Amino acid sequence: MGHSDRVPSADELERMKALVGEAMATGAFGLGTALIYPPGSFAGTDELLEMARVVGAAGGVYATHLRSEGDRLL
């Protein structure tokens, strides 16, 4: 999707899930995101949940750099 600030199409989402699944199958420990930086900042909650489900099903972890970790974290 590059730097497009939009919701992925169904085909794009399935491709992303397949790529995450392939990475997990070939030795990745999980998925990390940097949601404060583009293009990660464009990812929506639903999209992130779908990726995390793939990672979780493979026993992996999801780690993130939060969008706002300043005064509003606690």
PENOR-V474150 format. One record per pair of residues at least 12 apart in sequence whose C-alpha atoms are under 7 Angstrom apart, sorted by sequence separation. I is the first residue (numbers start at 1). J is the second residue. If there is no record, write none. Layout:
i->I j->J
i->I j->J
This chain:
i->31 j->55
i->30 j->55
i->35 j->64
i->36 j->65
i->30 j->60
i->31 j->61
i->32 j->62
i->33 j->63
i->34 j->64
i->35 j->65
i->36 j->66
i->20 j->51
i->24 j->55
i->29 j->60
i->30 j->61
i->31 j->62
i->32 j->63
i->33 j->64
i->34 j->65
i->35 j->66
i->36 j->67
i->29 j->61
i->30 j->62
i->31 j->63
i->32 j->64
i->33 j->65
i->34 j->66
i->35 j->67
i->21 j->54
i->17 j->51
i->20 j->54
i->24 j->58
i->3 j->38
i->3 j->39
i->6 j->42
i->2 j->39
i->5 j->42
i->17 j->54
